[in-house]
């Protein structure tokens, strides 16, 4: 399903009788974009959390601690993508 098909389907489900003006359609599309952005933010945070959890698994004396540091750096990079 394409993004436009999803928006069209949601519009049909959410359509309020008598509210057919362009302003409402524009508002609906803005809301869809905000929902998509929220989903992306949640997905980024879930990925960063996986990296944080890997970082927490390794003590500094572990030979694989460099892997843990890389995981920590990845978490920071993933979260930074949402700040751009």
PECOR-V323298 format. One line per field, one symbol per residue. phi: phi as a letter, one per 20 degrees, with the letter a starting at -180 (. if undefined). Layout:
BEGIN
phi=???
END
This chain:
BEGIN
phi=.efffffffffffefegnddffgffffffffgfffffffffffffffffgffffgffdfgeffeffffffffffgfffffffef
END
